[in-house]
């Protein structure tokens, strides 16, 4: 809650220093590396502002990452394999701001593969089973992006709902999560 209030305060303080008229963005694209946040661990992402009117801009992004799952540290009855599992973070955000400084609010959907140990009922042997899971992140944060392009930065509070498809639709809310992104807009 404190992080949310801090980010909201910064958004309004920076907004006070921005120009009176909203600048039209000519640099609508951005590429960036995100750590935490919507990406979970990390991801290389592409974003595009697809709508702008006054202070409001709408942005969509997609990213890609590979997560390493090392089973060699697990108990003796599981596989000793290392798996590289892809993730796909998707996000849509509303940006509120007149020039380079924005309050960013949005949501997303991140699918990822995970490995679970599955025991054969007849032989009692364990084997790895790759399954699909997902999270629904929320975002409230600060985004720095110049209308004409250049350095891109954002930081956000990103709590999420974990959708565990392997556990009969189990849902878990994780309130303490955040992320930071660095890149370039063009």
N, C-alpha and C positions, 0 to 999 in steps of 0.2 A: 504494500500500500504506500509506503514511504517513497519507493522508487517511482511509482505512478505519479504521485504528487510532485516530485522533483521534476520529472520529465514534462508534466503539464505546465509547471511554473516556467521552465526554460522555454517552452514553446511560446508562451505568451510574452515573455521578456524579449525574445528574439523577434517576435512579431512586431513589437513596439518600435524596433529599430529599422524595420523594413520600409520600403518605399510606399507611398500612399496608393499608387496605382499598381495593379497586378501586371507583371510582365508575362507575355506569352512565351512559353517554352519552345525554343527551337531545337534544343537538345532533348529529345523525348526518349532516347534509349540510354541504358546503363548496363555495364557489366561489372560484377563485383564478387568478392569472396565474403561469405557470411560464416561466422563462427557462432554456434549456438542458435538462438532464435528459431525461426521457422525451419531452418535446416537441420535441427536436432544437434548434430555434432559440428558439421561444416558442409559447405556446398559452394560450387561455382555457379553463379546465377546470371540471368539476363532479365531486365525489366524494361517495360515500355509504358510511357504515359499515353493512354489512348483517348482521354477526354480532358479538356480544360475549359473552365468558364469562371472568370473572376479569380477568386482565391481558391476555388476547388479544382483539384486535379485528381483523376483516377488512374491508377497504375496497376498493371498485372505483371507477374514475374513467374519464371520457372527456373529451376536449378537441377543440378545433378551432383551426386556424390557416391562414393563407394566406401562402405563401412567394413572394417576387418573384424571377423569373428574367429578368435583363436580358441579352439576347443582343447588344446594340449594341457591347459591348466586345470581342467575339470577332473572329477573322480575317475578311477580306473575303468568304470563300466560304460563310459561314453567314448565316442570317436575322438581321435587325436588330430582331427583335420583342422585346417585353416580355411575359412570361407570368406570370399569378398562379395559383399551384398550391396546391390544398387539401391539408392534412395532417390525419390523425385519430389522435392518440395515445390508446391504451387501456392501462389498468394495473390490476393487482390486487396488494394489499399486505397483509401481516400487521403489525399494530402491537402492540408489547409495552410495557406501562406501566400504572401504577395510576391516574394522574390526568391531568395536562396534558402530561407529557413522555413521548415514546415512541421506542423503537428501531423503525425502519421497514425492512422487508425485503420485496422483491417483484420482479415482472417485468412486462413488458408487450409490446405489439405496436403499432408505429406504421407506418401505411401513408401513402405520400405519392406525388404525381405528380412526375415530373421530365422534363426536356426533353433529348433527345440529337439531335445532328446526324446525319442519314442521307443518304448520297450515292446518287443514282440511278445505277445501273451503265451505263445507256444514254446519258444526257445529261451525266453527271459533275456535275450540279447538286446542291447541298445543300438539304435542307429540314428543318424541325423536326419531331420525332416525340415526342409526349407518351407517356410510359410509366409503369407502376406499379412502385414499389420499396417496400421495407419494412426496418425495423430491429427487433431484439428487444433491448430494454434490460433491464438488471438494476438493482436499487436496494438500497443499504444507506445508511441515513441517520438523521437526527434529525427528529422531527415534534412541533411544539408545537400542541396543539389542546385547549382546555378542554372538559370534559364538558358544561357549560351553554352553550357557544357563545361567539363573539366572534372575536378576532384568531386567524388561522391562519398558521402559518409552517412551512416545512420546507426542509431542505438535504440533499443526498444525493450520494453517489458513484454514478454511473450509467454504467458501461461498457456497450458494446452490440455486437451482432453485426449487421453490415450485410448484407442479403440483396439482392444485385444480380441482379434477374431478367433483365436485358438482357445479362448476361455469362455465360450458360449456368450459372446457379445459383451464381455466385461468392460466397463468404462471406468477410467480413473482420471480425476482432475489433478493436475500438477500446477499449483499456484506460483511456485518460485522458479521462474526460468526467464532468461533474457538473451539478447544477442547483439552482436556488433557486425557491421558491414563496411567494407572499404572497397572503392573501385573508381570507375571513371564513367561519366555521362557524356554522350555525344549526340 
